[in-house]
């Protein structure tokens, strides 16, 4: 199989636990790009955060961000953007404010969340709170519902961090009964993501592939968490990081080293050194037809 696209998750895959890029990653990506392979990022992060990392890797690619809700190479001209309606966003927040949680609306241009009065440390634990670029406005308000009533927002994604697992289970039970056309993703013991229906990282890669005329079977994806499971199971070559949970490793076709041990670089060099450049392979196929 000729692999034409390499999709990389960010947190736990590309990045070390301290948020820095693994040593040798830029060189490895340049190596695979010279082979003619399209390299992209697929992530739950907001677009501006992912784009900042892409720039540091010298990638001008279309990125799959916001869990698949915002697919673009630039902020102003997205290839695909999906949103929860203003009404659904408001109603979700109204329900969530009855639970002990921090709610964060992750828009492509800004973020807005609630200050939980009884558990202020929830703000510090909110998903993505340390990964935002300086030019991405982040605001916390006392009542997110009141703010949305005055200034409605159609959210690509809502991140929720609960005080504990029990509170998360209670909230999910209520939410699933109340909202049918919404996608709920459990992404940690105390965290969920709320997305528009039919939005996921896998669907995002499918749509990107359709745009580039690349099939899922021609893709390699590297991930590290259960949120990446559908992707790892569906692409041509699914790769689990060494720091991934056992379930993801069992589903993967290939297991590389951990993010503390240059897992991305190791996989790229070990696998793609065996693949001829895409241009050469395309010319070879044309010659065989003659």
C-alpha positions, -999 to 999 in steps of 0.1 A, spaced: 0 0 0 12 35 -9 5 59 20 -2 94 8 -12 112 40 2 112 75 -21 125 103 -6 133 137 -24 140 169 -9 167 191 -11 162 228 5 130 239 17 123 204 37 152 189 43 170 222 61 159 253 43 161 287 58 196 292 41 208 260 73 210 239 79 193 206 98 160 207 134 162 196 139 155 159 102 159 150 107 188 125 134 168 107 112 137 105 83 156 91 105 173 65 118 138 56 83 125 50 72 156 31 101 152 7 86 118 0 55 136 -13 33 126 17 7 151 28 12 158 66 -17 171 87 -27 174 124 -59 161 139 -68 174 173 -93 185 198 -75 218 202 -88 251 188 -76 260 153 -53 289 164 -35 266 189 -31 239 163 -20 263 136 7 277 159 22 242 162 18 236 125 38 268 118 66 257 141 67 224 120 66 244 87 33 228 78 9 248 55 -15 219 55 -53 219 61 -57 209 98 -85 189 114 -92 209 146 -120 213 173 -125 175 172 -133 177 135 -157 207 136 -132 232 120 -111 220 91 -89 246 75 -55 260 67 -65 295 77 -87 312 102 -108 331 76 -114 305 49 -123 271 64 -128 241 42 -154 227 67 -170 243 97 -197 227 118 -214 244 147 -240 238 174 -267 264 168 -269 294 191 -301 280 206 -286 245 212 -254 261 227 -275 282 251 -297 253 261 -268 230 267 -252 256 290 -284 261 308 -285 224 317 -248 222 325 -250 251 349 -271 229 372 -240 207 377 -207 212 394 -185 218 364 -165 242 344 -179 249 309 -158 263 281 -170 272 247 -142 267 222 -148 290 193 -122 293 165 -116 330 174 -121 330 212 -129 310 242 -154 318 270 -161 298 301 -178 300 335 -162 306 369 -175 279 392 -182 296 425 -178 265 447 -149 248 430 -126 275 416 -98 250 409 -120 236 381 -109 266 360 -73 255 362 -82 220 352 -103 229 322 -94 212 290 -69 230 268 -65 259 293 -27 259 290 -24 254 253 -39 286 239 -17 311 219 -14 346 233 -36 360 205 -65 337 213 -88 356 237 -99 336 268 -126 350 291 -142 336 322 -176 350 333 -197 344 365 -228 333 345 -222 318 310 -259 315 305 -265 352 311 -236 360 288 -250 339 260 -284 354 264 -269 388 257 -243 377 232 -253 344 215 -226 321 202 -228 291 178 -201 268 193 -180 244 172 -172 226 205 -180 228 242 -154 214 267 -167 204 302 -147 195 332 -167 181 362 -158 181 398 -158 143 399 -168 112 380 -201 109 397 -211 144 387 -201 137 351 -222 105 350 -253 124 363 -248 152 338 -244 128 309 -275 109 317 -295 142 317 -278 156 286 -284 124 265 -321 124 274 -325 161 266 -304 164 234 -307 139 206 -288 157 178 -256 163 197 -224 142 199 -210 136 234 -174 124 237 -159 112 269 -123 123 269 -112 117 305 -124 105 338 -140 139 346 -142 155 311 -165 155 281 -166 173 248 -199 183 231 -199 185 193 -224 189 165 -239 156 154 -217 136 129 -186 155 138 -155 136 149 -118 134 142 -124 104 119 -151 122 99 -128 152 97 -100 131 81 -126 116 57 -137 150 45 -101 162 42 -93 130 22 -122 137 -1 -109 172 -7 -74 158 -15 -86 127 -33 -70 105 -7 -88 75 7 -87 64 44 -68 33 34 -40 55 20 -36 73 54 -13 67 83 -25 81 116 -6 83 149 -25 88 182 -23 83 219 -58 83 235 -91 65 233 -105 95 215 -83 85 186 -96 49 185 -120 53 155 -92 69 135 -67 42 144 -91 15 135 -102 30 102 -71 43 84 -48 22 63 -21 22 90 -31 30 125 -3 37 149 -5 39 187 21 57 208 39 38 234 22 59 260 -13 50 247 -38 30 267 -39 -8 261 -72 -6 242 -57 17 216 -26 -4 213 -47 -35 207 -66 -17 179 -34 -4 162 -15 -19 133 18 -6 146 30 6 181 58 31 183 78 45 212 63 69 237 63 106 233 91 108 259 112 86 236 107 103 201 79 80 191 68 100 161 103 104 147 110 67 152 78 56 134 83 80 105 119 69 99 112 32 104 82 30 81 85 58 55 122 51 47 108 19 29 84 39 8 96 55 -25 86 91 -32 50 95 -43 61 111 -76 83 82 -84 56 57 -76 30 76 -97 54 76 -127 61 39 -122 23 31 -122 19 51 -154 48 33 -171 33 -1 -161 0 10 -178 19 16 -210 
